[in-house]
Amino acid sequence: MHVAYDPVFTDDNTIYFVTDYEGDFSYIAKFDLTTKEFSRVLEVEGESIQTIKFNKDKGEFYFVTSRGVTDKLYRFKLEGEKPEECTLPVDVLYQINFTKAGNLYILGASATAPHNIFKSADGQEWEQLTENRVLGVSKDGMVEPDVVSYKSFDGLEIESLLFKAKPENANGFTIFWPHGGPQASERKMFRSMFQCFLNRGYNIFAPNFRGSTGYGSEFTKMVERDWGEGPRLDCLAGIEWLFDNDITDRDRLFLVGGSYGGYMALLLHGRHADYFKAVVDIFGPSDLFTFVNSVPPHWKPIMDRWLGDPERDKERFIKDSPVTYLDGMVKPMLVIQGAKDPRVVKEESDQIVAKLEGLGRDVEYLILEDEGHGFSKKENEIKVYSLMLEFLEKHQK
């Protein structure tokens, strides 16, 4: 299976596009409509090309690549020409575009600055056009992450972001954050939750375990039909790395995750509770059998490839479902759920909370009646972060 996207016609018979056909990383290809000939045009070793734009007046391409936690921007004119890497005022690009005058515009962000628009005539010098920032907090008050790597149980290298709270704020505790997706990644993008928690003194560790995007197609596919084994062991190796490198003590680690990260938080809690002080699950699937039957209709065609079949793969579904490990979920837990979530329906959180309450466990449950899969309203986001901070502070002792 492969994908092709971002088609660009440079003339009536020539189309350039991005694809990963017979490749681990996506590249720029060309198709001649007259000769029906397909050819590779340009690839960047170890980087996946994400999008291309063609400035017809100048006869030049700009393209964006992704490698792990950051993006790069390149320019080139002729096939066979070495692309020129541009400078960037941001770490992650969301959009690029041209005007008729030939100016290049980008929308991007970094870990310490939210989305802004920038303008350039040559891809090297940039003018910031918008001033989108966090009110009341200077950029110097934000925390830039370190990019670190560690070896997992099978030798696979896992790149991660490590945010260290500023010394004047540090409380000695660390939050382990498995990202959502699972075929997504944690990148050097702005997360208000991260900066909020860092300001309160928490370190944050976010690993890009197997299945994450930005490391090639084969790496991304490693999570397919393996939600709960390889990625879980990658997370455990990351936790041990934190201890071995004196980032945090064994009695000062919290676990927080949302969506697939919420699933992983539940699974890690059930199977490895001794690592954590307390756990926060934000709309995470709790039972793979019920989850696979409750997803939106347009997800269903890919669920066999993504998760498997509940009948054929029954034993694996049992092994990888958090509800299998209720006996191990002994640490305090906060569960957060949007009542209108179409991706991970409310019943996924309802059932895990009910089962744990039936066992007499310490569980808090917040249902947001006017939210789906995420926080679309700022007042709800503030409410959730405030509750999470209160929960974590309460369980520091």
Contacts in CASP RR format, 6 or more apart in sequence:
PFRMAT RR
TARGET T0000
AUTHOR 0000-0000-0000
METHOD contacts of the structure
MODEL  1
MHVAYDPVFTDDNTIYFVTDYEGDFSYIAKFDLTTKEFSRVLEVEGESIQ
TIKFNKDKGEFYFVTSRGVTDKLYRFKLEGEKPEECTLPVDVLYQINFTK
AGNLYILGASATAPHNIFKSADGQEWEQLTENRVLGVSKDGMVEPDVVSY
KSFDGLEIESLLFKAKPENANGFTIFWPHGGPQASERKMFRSMFQCFLNR
GYNIFAPNFRGSTGYGSEFTKMVERDWGEGPRLDCLAGIEWLFDNDITDR
DRLFLVGGSYGGYMALLLHGRHADYFKAVVDIFGPSDLFTFVNSVPPHWK
PIMDRWLGDPERDKERFIKDSPVTYLDGMVKPMLVIQGAKDPRVVKEESD
QIVAKLEGLGRDVEYLILEDEGHGFSKKENEIKVYSLMLEFLEKHQK
2 19 0 8 1.000
2 20 0 8 1.000
2 21 0 8 1.000
2 22 0 8 1.000
2 23 0 8 1.000
3 19 0 8 1.000
3 20 0 8 1.000
3 26 0 8 1.000
4 17 0 8 1.000
4 18 0 8 1.000
4 19 0 8 1.000
4 21 0 8 1.000
4 29 0 8 1.000
5 17 0 8 1.000
5 18 0 8 1.000
5 19 0 8 1.000
6 17 0 8 1.000
6 18 0 8 1.000
6 51 0 8 1.000
6 52 0 8 1.000
7 15 0 8 1.000
7 16 0 8 1.000
7 17 0 8 1.000
8 15 0 8 1.000
8 16 0 8 1.000
8 17 0 8 1.000
8 52 0 8 1.000
8 53 0 8 1.000
8 54 0 8 1.000
8 61 0 8 1.000
9 15 0 8 1.000
10 16 0 8 1.000
10 54 0 8 1.000
10 56 0 8 1.000
10 59 0 8 1.000
12 33 0 8 1.000
13 32 0 8 1.000
13 33 0 8 1.000
13 34 0 8 1.000
14 30 0 8 1.000
14 31 0 8 1.000
14 32 0 8 1.000
14 33 0 8 1.000
15 30 0 8 1.000
15 31 0 8 1.000
15 33 0 8 1.000
16 28 0 8 1.000
16 29 0 8 1.000
16 30 0 8 1.000
16 41 0 8 1.000
16 52 0 8 1.000
16 54 0 8 1.000
16 61 0 8 1.000
17 28 0 8 1.000
17 29 0 8 1.000
17 30 0 8 1.000
17 31 0 8 1.000
17 52 0 8 1.000
18 26 0 8 1.000
18 27 0 8 1.000
18 28 0 8 1.000
18 29 0 8 1.000
18 49 0 8 1.000
18 50 0 8 1.000
18 51 0 8 1.000
18 52 0 8 1.000
18 63 0 8 1.000
19 26 0 8 1.000
19 27 0 8 1.000
19 29 0 8 1.000
20 26 0 8 1.000
20 27 0 8 1.000
20 48 0 8 1.000
20 217 0 8 1.000
21 29 0 8 1.000
23 217 0 8 1.000
24 216 0 8 1.000
24 217 0 8 1.000
24 218 0 8 1.000
25 43 0 8 1.000
25 44 0 8 1.000
25 45 0 8 1.000
25 46 0 8 1.000
25 47 0 8 1.000
25 48 0 8 1.000
25 49 0 8 1.000
25 216 0 8 1.000
25 217 0 8 1.000
26 48 0 8 1.000
26 49 0 8 1.000
26 50 0 8 1.000
26 217 0 8 1.000
27 40 0 8 1.000
27 41 0 8 1.000
27 42 0 8 1.000
27 43 0 8 1.000
27 44 0 8 1.000
27 49 0 8 1.000
28 40 0 8 1.000
28 41 0 8 1.000
28 42 0 8 1.000
28 43 0 8 1.000
28 49 0 8 1.000
28 52 0 8 1.000
28 61 0 8 1.000
28 63 0 8 1.000
29 38 0 8 1.000
29 39 0 8 1.000
29 40 0 8 1.000
29 41 0 8 1.000
30 38 0 8 1.000
30 39 0 8 1.000
30 41 0 8 1.000
30 79 0 8 1.000
31 37 0 8 1.000
31 38 0 8 1.000
31 39 0 8 1.000
41 79 0 8 1.000
42 49 0 8 1.000
42 63 0 8 1.000
42 76 0 8 1.000
42 79 0 8 1.000
42 80 0 8 1.000
42 83 0 8 1.000
43 49 0 8 1.000
44 65 0 8 1.000
44 72 0 8 1.000
44 74 0 8 1.000
44 83 0 8 1.000
46 67 0 8 1.000
46 216 0 8 1.000
47 65 0 8 1.000
47 66 0 8 1.000
47 67 0 8 1.000
47 72 0 8 1.000
48 65 0 8 1.000
48 66 0 8 1.000
48 67 0 8 1.000
48 214 0 8 1.000
48 216 0 8 1.000
49 63 0 8 1.000
49 64 0 8 1.000
49 65 0 8 1.000
50 63 0 8 1.000
50 64 0 8 1.000
50 65 0 8 1.000
50 66 0 8 1.000
50 71 0 8 1.000
50 93 0 8 1.000
51 63 0 8 1.000
51 64 0 8 1.000
51 96 0 8 1.000
52 61 0 8 1.000
52 62 0 8 1.000
52 63 0 8 1.000
52 64 0 8 1.000
53 61 0 8 1.000
53 62 0 8 1.000
53 63 0 8 1.000
53 96 0 8 1.000
53 97 0 8 1.000
53 98 0 8 1.000
54 60 0 8 1.000
54 61 0 8 1.000
55 61 0 8 1.000
55 62 0 8 1.000
55 98 0 8 1.000
55 102 0 8 1.000
55 104 0 8 1.000
57 100 0 8 1.000
57 102 0 8 1.000
58 77 0 8 1.000
58 102 0 8 1.000
59 77 0 8 1.000
60 75 0 8 1.000
60 76 0 8 1.000
60 77 0 8 1.000
61 75 0 8 1.000
61 76 0 8 1.000
61 77 0 8 1.000
62 73 0 8 1.000
62 74 0 8 1.000
62 75 0 8 1.000
62 86 0 8 1.000
62 96 0 8 1.000
62 104 0 8 1.000
62 123 0 8 1.000
63 73 0 8 1.000
63 74 0 8 1.000
63 76 0 8 1.000
63 83 0 8 1.000
64 71 0 8 1.000
64 72 0 8 1.000
64 73 0 8 1.000
64 74 0 8 1.000
64 93 0 8 1.000
64 96 0 8 1.000
65 71 0 8 1.000
65 72 0 8 1.000
65 73 0 8 1.000
65 74 0 8 1.000
66 72 0 8 1.000
66 213 0 8 1.000
66 214 0 8 1.000
67 214 0 8 1.000
67 215 0 8 1.000
68 159 0 8 1.000
68 185 0 8 1.000
68 187 0 8 1.000
68 208 0 8 1.000
68 212 0 8 1.000
68 214 0 8 1.000
68 215 0 8 1.000
69 91 0 8 1.000
69 145 0 8 1.000
69 147 0 8 1.000
69 159 0 8 1.000
69 161 0 8 1.000
69 185 0 8 1.000
69 186 0 8 1.000
69 187 0 8 1.000
69 188 0 8 1.000
69 208 0 8 1.000
70 91 0 8 1.000
70 92 0 8 1.000
70 187 0 8 1.000
70 188 0 8 1.000
71 88 0 8 1.000
71 91 0 8 1.000
71 92 0 8 1.000
71 93 0 8 1.000
72 85 0 8 1.000
72 86 0 8 1.000
72 88 0 8 1.000
73 85 0 8 1.000
73 86 0 8 1.000
73 88 0 8 1.000
73 93 0 8 1.000
73 96 0 8 1.000
73 106 0 8 1.000
73 123 0 8 1.000
74 83 0 8 1.000
74 84 0 8 1.000
74 85 0 8 1.000
74 86 0 8 1.000
75 83 0 8 1.000
75 84 0 8 1.000
75 86 0 8 1.000
75 123 0 8 1.000
76 82 0 8 1.000
76 83 0 8 1.000
76 84 0 8 1.000
86 120 0 8 1.000
86 123 0 8 1.000
86 124 0 8 1.000
87 123 0 8 1.000
87 124 0 8 1.000
87 125 0 8 1.000
87 126 0 8 1.000
88 106 0 8 1.000
88 126 0 8 1.000
89 118 0 8 1.000
89 126 0 8 1.000
89 128 0 8 1.000
90 106 0 8 1.000
90 108 0 8 1.000
90 109 0 8 1.000
90 110 0 8 1.000
90 113 0 8 1.000
90 116 0 8 1.000
90 118 0 8 1.000
91 109 0 8 1.000
91 110 0 8 1.000
91 111 0 8 1.000
91 187 0 8 1.000
91 188 0 8 1.000
91 189 0 8 1.000
92 108 0 8 1.000
92 109 0 8 1.000
92 110 0 8 1.000
92 187 0 8 1.000
92 188 0 8 1.000
92 189 0 8 1.000
93 106 0 8 1.000
93 107 0 8 1.000
93 108 0 8 1.000
94 107 0 8 1.000
94 108 0 8 1.000
94 109 0 8 1.000
94 115 0 8 1.000
95 105 0 8 1.000
95 106 0 8 1.000
95 107 0 8 1.000
95 108 0 8 1.000
96 104 0 8 1.000
96 105 0 8 1.000
96 106 0 8 1.000
96 107 0 8 1.000
97 104 0 8 1.000
97 105 0 8 1.000
98 104 0 8 1.000
98 105 0 8 1.000
99 105 0 8 1.000
102 121 0 8 1.000
103 119 0 8 1.000
103 120 0 8 1.000
103 121 0 8 1.000
104 119 0 8 1.000
104 120 0 8 1.000
104 121 0 8 1.000
104 122 0 8 1.000
104 123 0 8 1.000
105 117 0 8 1.000
105 118 0 8 1.000
105 119 0 8 1.000
105 120 0 8 1.000
105 129 0 8 1.000
106 117 0 8 1.000
106 118 0 8 1.000
106 120 0 8 1.000
106 126 0 8 1.000
107 115 0 8 1.000
107 116 0 8 1.000
107 117 0 8 1.000
108 115 0 8 1.000
108 116 0 8 1.000
108 117 0 8 1.000
108 118 0 8 1.000
109 115 0 8 1.000
109 116 0 8 1.000
109 189 0 8 1.000
109 190 0 8 1.000
110 188 0 8 1.000
110 189 0 8 1.000
110 190 0 8 1.000
111 142 0 8 1.000
111 143 0 8 1.000
111 144 0 8 1.000
111 145 0 8 1.000
111 161 0 8 1.000
111 163 0 8 1.000
111 188 0 8 1.000
111 189 0 8 1.000
111 190 0 8 1.000
111 191 0 8 1.000
111 194 0 8 1.000
112 139 0 8 1.000
112 141 0 8 1.000
112 142 0 8 1.000
112 143 0 8 1.000
112 144 0 8 1.000
112 190 0 8 1.000
112 195 0 8 1.000
113 133 0 8 1.000
113 139 0 8 1.000
113 142 0 8 1.000
113 190 0 8 1.000
114 132 0 8 1.000
114 133 0 8 1.000
114 134 0 8 1.000
114 190 0 8 1.000
114 192 0 8 1.000
115 132 0 8 1.000
115 190 0 8 1.000
116 128 0 8 1.000
116 129 0 8 1.000
116 130 0 8 1.000
116 131 0 8 1.000
116 132 0 8 1.000
117 128 0 8 1.000
117 129 0 8 1.000
117 130 0 8 1.000
118 126 0 8 1.000
118 127 0 8 1.000
118 128 0 8 1.000
118 129 0 8 1.000
119 126 0 8 1.000
119 127 0 8 1.000
119 129 0 8 1.000
120 126 0 8 1.000
120 127 0 8 1.000
133 139 0 8 1.000
134 142 0 8 1.000
134 192 0 8 1.000
134 195 0 8 1.000
137 195 0 8 1.000
137 199 0 8 1.000
141 166 0 8 1.000
141 199 0 8 1.000
142 195 0 8 1.000
142 198 0 8 1.000
143 163 0 8 1.000
143 164 0 8 1.000
143 165 0 8 1.000
143 166 0 8 1.000
143 194 0 8 1.000
143 195 0 8 1.000
143 198 0 8 1.000
145 161 0 8 1.000
145 162 0 8 1.000
145 163 0 8 1.000
145 188 0 8 1.000
145 206 0 8 1.000
146 161 0 8 1.000
146 162 0 8 1.000
146 163 0 8 1.000
146 164 0 8 1.000
147 159 0 8 1.000
147 160 0 8 1.000
147 161 0 8 1.000
147 162 0 8 1.000
147 188 0 8 1.000
148 159 0 8 1.000
148 160 0 8 1.000
148 161 0 8 1.000
148 162 0 8 1.000
149 157 0 8 1.000
149 158 0 8 1.000
149 159 0 8 1.000
149 160 0 8 1.000
150 157 0 8 1.000
150 158 0 8 1.000
150 160 0 8 1.000
150 207 0 8 1.000
150 237 0 8 1.000
150 238 0 8 1.000
150 241 0 8 1.000
151 157 0 8 1.000
151 158 0 8 1.000
151 237 0 8 1.000
152 158 0 8 1.000
152 209 0 8 1.000
152 210 0 8 1.000
152 230 0 8 1.000
152 233 0 8 1.000
152 234 0 8 1.000
152 237 0 8 1.000
152 238 0 8 1.000
153 230 0 8 1.000
153 233 0 8 1.000
153 234 0 8 1.000
153 236 0 8 1.000
153 237 0 8 1.000
154 233 0 8 1.000
156 210 0 8 1.000
156 234 0 8 1.000
158 207 0 8 1.000
158 208 0 8 1.000
158 209 0 8 1.000
158 210 0 8 1.000
158 234 0 8 1.000
158 237 0 8 1.000
158 238 0 8 1.000
159 207 0 8 1.000
159 208 0 8 1.000
159 215 0 8 1.000
160 186 0 8 1.000
160 205 0 8 1.000
160 206 0 8 1.000
160 207 0 8 1.000
160 208 0 8 1.000
160 238 0 8 1.000
161 186 0 8 1.000
161 187 0 8 1.000
161 188 0 8 1.000
161 204 0 8 1.000
161 205 0 8 1.000
161 206 0 8 1.000
162 203 0 8 1.000
162 204 0 8 1.000
162 205 0 8 1.000
162 206 0 8 1.000
162 247 0 8 1.000
163 194 0 8 1.000
163 198 0 8 1.000
163 203 0 8 1.000
163 204 0 8 1.000
163 205 0 8 1.000
163 206 0 8 1.000
164 170 0 8 1.000
164 203 0 8 1.000
164 247 0 8 1.000
165 171 0 8 1.000
165 172 0 8 1.000
165 198 0 8 1.000
165 199 0 8 1.000
165 200 0 8 1.000
165 201 0 8 1.000
165 202 0 8 1.000
165 203 0 8 1.000
166 198 0 8 1.000
166 201 0 8 1.000
169 198 0 8 1.000
169 199 0 8 1.000
169 200 0 8 1.000
169 201 0 8 1.000
170 201 0 8 1.000
170 203 0 8 1.000
171 200 0 8 1.000
171 201 0 8 1.000
171 202 0 8 1.000
171 396 0 8 1.000
172 201 0 8 1.000
172 202 0 8 1.000
172 203 0 8 1.000
172 248 0 8 1.000
172 249 0 8 1.000
172 252 0 8 1.000
173 201 0 8 1.000
173 202 0 8 1.000
173 203 0 8 1.000
173 248 0 8 1.000
173 252 0 8 1.000
173 253 0 8 1.000
173 254 0 8 1.000
173 277 0 8 1.000
173 392 0 8 1.000
173 396 0 8 1.000
174 202 0 8 1.000
174 203 0 8 1.000
174 204 0 8 1.000
174 205 0 8 1.000
174 242 0 8 1.000
174 247 0 8 1.000
174 248 0 8 1.000
174 252 0 8 1.000
174 253 0 8 1.000
174 254 0 8 1.000
175 197 0 8 1.000
175 202 0 8 1.000
175 203 0 8 1.000
175 204 0 8 1.000
175 205 0 8 1.000
175 253 0 8 1.000
175 254 0 8 1.000
175 255 0 8 1.000
175 256 0 8 1.000
175 392 0 8 1.000
176 205 0 8 1.000
176 235 0 8 1.000
176 239 0 8 1.000
176 242 0 8 1.000
176 253 0 8 1.000
176 254 0 8 1.000
176 255 0 8 1.000
176 256 0 8 1.000
176 276 0 8 1.000
177 186 0 8 1.000
177 204 0 8 1.000
177 205 0 8 1.000
177 206 0 8 1.000
177 256 0 8 1.000
177 257 0 8 1.000
177 261 0 8 1.000
178 206 0 8 1.000
178 207 0 8 1.000
178 209 0 8 1.000
178 231 0 8 1.000
178 235 0 8 1.000
178 257 0 8 1.000
178 260 0 8 1.000
178 261 0 8 1.000
178 262 0 8 1.000
178 264 0 8 1.000
178 265 0 8 1.000
178 268 0 8 1.000
179 185 0 8 1.000
179 186 0 8 1.000
179 206 0 8 1.000
179 208 0 8 1.000
179 212 0 8 1.000
179 257 0 8 1.000
179 260 0 8 1.000
179 261 0 8 1.000
180 257 0 8 1.000
180 258 0 8 1.000
180 259 0 8 1.000
180 260 0 8 1.000
180 261 0 8 1.000
180 262 0 8 1.000
181 259 0 8 1.000
181 260 0 8 1.000
181 261 0 8 1.000
182 211 0 8 1.000
182 212 0 8 1.000
182 223 0 8 1.000
182 227 0 8 1.000
182 231 0 8 1.000
182 260 0 8 1.000
182 261 0 8 1.000
183 211 0 8 1.000
183 212 0 8 1.000
183 213 0 8 1.000
183 220 0 8 1.000
183 223 0 8 1.000
184 212 0 8 1.000
184 213 0 8 1.000
184 260 0 8 1.000
185 208 0 8 1.000
185 212 0 8 1.000
185 213 0 8 1.000
185 214 0 8 1.000
185 215 0 8 1.000
186 206 0 8 1.000
186 207 0 8 1.000
186 208 0 8 1.000
186 212 0 8 1.000
192 381 0 8 1.000
192 385 0 8 1.000
193 385 0 8 1.000
194 204 0 8 1.000
196 385 0 8 1.000
196 389 0 8 1.000
197 204 0 8 1.000
197 385 0 8 1.000
197 388 0 8 1.000
197 389 0 8 1.000
198 204 0 8 1.000
200 389 0 8 1.000
202 254 0 8 1.000
202 392 0 8 1.000
203 247 0 8 1.000
203 248 0 8 1.000
205 238 0 8 1.000
205 242 0 8 1.000
205 247 0 8 1.000
207 234 0 8 1.000
207 235 0 8 1.000
207 238 0 8 1.000
208 214 0 8 1.000
208 215 0 8 1.000
209 223 0 8 1.000
209 230 0 8 1.000
209 231 0 8 1.000
209 234 0 8 1.000
209 235 0 8 1.000
210 219 0 8 1.000
210 222 0 8 1.000
210 223 0 8 1.000
210 230 0 8 1.000
210 231 0 8 1.000
210 234 0 8 1.000
211 219 0 8 1.000
211 220 0 8 1.000
211 221 0 8 1.000
211 222 0 8 1.000
211 223 0 8 1.000
211 224 0 8 1.000
211 231 0 8 1.000
212 219 0 8 1.000
212 220 0 8 1.000
213 220 0 8 1.000
214 220 0 8 1.000
222 230 0 8 1.000
223 230 0 8 1.000
223 231 0 8 1.000
224 305 0 8 1.000
224 306 0 8 1.000
225 305 0 8 1.000
225 306 0 8 1.000
225 307 0 8 1.000
225 308 0 8 1.000
225 313 0 8 1.000
225 316 0 8 1.000
227 260 0 8 1.000
227 263 0 8 1.000
227 288 0 8 1.000
227 307 0 8 1.000
227 320 0 8 1.000
228 264 0 8 1.000
228 267 0 8 1.000
228 319 0 8 1.000
228 320 0 8 1.000
229 319 0 8 1.000
229 320 0 8 1.000
231 264 0 8 1.000
232 264 0 8 1.000
232 267 0 8 1.000
232 268 0 8 1.000
232 271 0 8 1.000
235 264 0 8 1.000
235 268 0 8 1.000
236 268 0 8 1.000
236 272 0 8 1.000
236 275 0 8 1.000
239 253 0 8 1.000
239 275 0 8 1.000
241 247 0 8 1.000
242 248 0 8 1.000
242 253 0 8 1.000
243 249 0 8 1.000
243 250 0 8 1.000
250 275 0 8 1.000
251 277 0 8 1.000
252 277 0 8 1.000
253 275 0 8 1.000
253 276 0 8 1.000
253 277 0 8 1.000
254 276 0 8 1.000
254 277 0 8 1.000
254 278 0 8 1.000
254 279 0 8 1.000
254 280 0 8 1.000
254 392 0 8 1.000
254 395 0 8 1.000
255 265 0 8 1.000
255 268 0 8 1.000
255 269 0 8 1.000
255 275 0 8 1.000
255 276 0 8 1.000
255 278 0 8 1.000
255 279 0 8 1.000
255 280 0 8 1.000
256 265 0 8 1.000
256 279 0 8 1.000
256 280 0 8 1.000
256 282 0 8 1.000
256 388 0 8 1.000
257 264 0 8 1.000
257 265 0 8 1.000
257 280 0 8 1.000
257 281 0 8 1.000
257 282 0 8 1.000
257 284 0 8 1.000
258 265 0 8 1.000
258 281 0 8 1.000
258 282 0 8 1.000
258 283 0 8 1.000
258 284 0 8 1.000
259 282 0 8 1.000
259 283 0 8 1.000
259 284 0 8 1.000
259 343 0 8 1.000
259 344 0 8 1.000
259 373 0 8 1.000
260 284 0 8 1.000
260 285 0 8 1.000
261 282 0 8 1.000
261 284 0 8 1.000
262 281 0 8 1.000
262 282 0 8 1.000
262 283 0 8 1.000
262 284 0 8 1.000
262 285 0 8 1.000
263 284 0 8 1.000
263 285 0 8 1.000
263 286 0 8 1.000
263 322 0 8 1.000
265 279 0 8 1.000
265 280 0 8 1.000
265 281 0 8 1.000
265 284 0 8 1.000
266 279 0 8 1.000
266 281 0 8 1.000
266 284 0 8 1.000
266 286 0 8 1.000
266 322 0 8 1.000
266 329 0 8 1.000
266 352 0 8 1.000
267 320 0 8 1.000
267 322 0 8 1.000
267 325 0 8 1.000
268 275 0 8 1.000
268 276 0 8 1.000
268 279 0 8 1.000
269 276 0 8 1.000
269 279 0 8 1.000
269 281 0 8 1.000
269 322 0 8 1.000
269 325 0 8 1.000
269 328 0 8 1.000
269 329 0 8 1.000
269 331 0 8 1.000
269 333 0 8 1.000
270 322 0 8 1.000
270 325 0 8 1.000
270 326 0 8 1.000
270 327 0 8 1.000
270 328 0 8 1.000
270 329 0 8 1.000
271 325 0 8 1.000
271 328 0 8 1.000
273 328 0 8 1.000
273 329 0 8 1.000
273 330 0 8 1.000
273 331 0 8 1.000
276 331 0 8 1.000
277 331 0 8 1.000
277 332 0 8 1.000
277 395 0 8 1.000
277 396 0 8 1.000
278 331 0 8 1.000
278 332 0 8 1.000
278 333 0 8 1.000
278 334 0 8 1.000
278 391 0 8 1.000
278 392 0 8 1.000
278 395 0 8 1.000
279 329 0 8 1.000
279 331 0 8 1.000
279 332 0 8 1.000
279 333 0 8 1.000
279 334 0 8 1.000
280 333 0 8 1.000
280 334 0 8 1.000
280 335 0 8 1.000
280 336 0 8 1.000
280 388 0 8 1.000
280 391 0 8 1.000
280 392 0 8 1.000
281 333 0 8 1.000
281 334 0 8 1.000
281 335 0 8 1.000
281 336 0 8 1.000
281 349 0 8 1.000
281 352 0 8 1.000
282 335 0 8 1.000
282 336 0 8 1.000
282 337 0 8 1.000
282 374 0 8 1.000
282 384 0 8 1.000
283 336 0 8 1.000
283 337 0 8 1.000
283 338 0 8 1.000
283 341 0 8 1.000
283 343 0 8 1.000
283 344 0 8 1.000
283 348 0 8 1.000
283 349 0 8 1.000
283 372 0 8 1.000
283 373 0 8 1.000
283 374 0 8 1.000
284 344 0 8 1.000
284 348 0 8 1.000
284 349 0 8 1.000
285 291 0 8 1.000
285 322 0 8 1.000
285 344 0 8 1.000
285 348 0 8 1.000
286 321 0 8 1.000
286 322 0 8 1.000
286 323 0 8 1.000
286 348 0 8 1.000
286 349 0 8 1.000
286 351 0 8 1.000
286 352 0 8 1.000
287 321 0 8 1.000
287 322 0 8 1.000
287 323 0 8 1.000
287 348 0 8 1.000
287 351 0 8 1.000
287 352 0 8 1.000
288 307 0 8 1.000
288 310 0 8 1.000
288 317 0 8 1.000
288 320 0 8 1.000
288 321 0 8 1.000
289 310 0 8 1.000
289 317 0 8 1.000
289 321 0 8 1.000
290 347 0 8 1.000
290 348 0 8 1.000
290 351 0 8 1.000
291 307 0 8 1.000
291 344 0 8 1.000
291 348 0 8 1.000
292 303 0 8 1.000
292 307 0 8 1.000
292 308 0 8 1.000
292 310 0 8 1.000
292 317 0 8 1.000
293 310 0 8 1.000
294 345 0 8 1.000
294 347 0 8 1.000
294 348 0 8 1.000
295 303 0 8 1.000
295 343 0 8 1.000
296 342 0 8 1.000
296 343 0 8 1.000
299 343 0 8 1.000
307 313 0 8 1.000
307 317 0 8 1.000
308 316 0 8 1.000
308 317 0 8 1.000
310 317 0 8 1.000
318 324 0 8 1.000
322 329 0 8 1.000
322 352 0 8 1.000
323 351 0 8 1.000
323 352 0 8 1.000
323 355 0 8 1.000
326 355 0 8 1.000
326 356 0 8 1.000
326 359 0 8 1.000
327 359 0 8 1.000
329 356 0 8 1.000
329 361 0 8 1.000
330 361 0 8 1.000
331 362 0 8 1.000
332 362 0 8 1.000
332 363 0 8 1.000
332 364 0 8 1.000
332 391 0 8 1.000
332 395 0 8 1.000
333 356 0 8 1.000
333 361 0 8 1.000
333 362 0 8 1.000
333 363 0 8 1.000
333 364 0 8 1.000
334 363 0 8 1.000
334 364 0 8 1.000
334 365 0 8 1.000
334 366 0 8 1.000
334 387 0 8 1.000
334 388 0 8 1.000
334 391 0 8 1.000
335 349 0 8 1.000
335 352 0 8 1.000
335 353 0 8 1.000
335 363 0 8 1.000
335 364 0 8 1.000
335 365 0 8 1.000
335 366 0 8 1.000
336 349 0 8 1.000
336 366 0 8 1.000
336 368 0 8 1.000
336 384 0 8 1.000
336 387 0 8 1.000
336 388 0 8 1.000
337 344 0 8 1.000
337 346 0 8 1.000
337 348 0 8 1.000
337 349 0 8 1.000
337 350 0 8 1.000
337 365 0 8 1.000
337 366 0 8 1.000
337 367 0 8 1.000
337 368 0 8 1.000
338 346 0 8 1.000
338 367 0 8 1.000
338 368 0 8 1.000
338 369 0 8 1.000
338 371 0 8 1.000
338 372 0 8 1.000
338 373 0 8 1.000
338 374 0 8 1.000
339 346 0 8 1.000
339 367 0 8 1.000
339 368 0 8 1.000
339 369 0 8 1.000
339 370 0 8 1.000
339 371 0 8 1.000
339 372 0 8 1.000
340 369 0 8 1.000
340 370 0 8 1.000
340 371 0 8 1.000
340 372 0 8 1.000
341 371 0 8 1.000
341 372 0 8 1.000
341 373 0 8 1.000
341 374 0 8 1.000
342 372 0 8 1.000
342 373 0 8 1.000
343 373 0 8 1.000
344 373 0 8 1.000
346 367 0 8 1.000
349 365 0 8 1.000
349 367 0 8 1.000
353 363 0 8 1.000
353 365 0 8 1.000
356 363 0 8 1.000
357 363 0 8 1.000
364 387 0 8 1.000
364 391 0 8 1.000
366 384 0 8 1.000
366 387 0 8 1.000
368 375 0 8 1.000
368 380 0 8 1.000
368 383 0 8 1.000
368 384 0 8 1.000
370 377 0 8 1.000
370 380 0 8 1.000
371 377 0 8 1.000
371 380 0 8 1.000
375 381 0 8 1.000
375 384 0 8 1.000
END
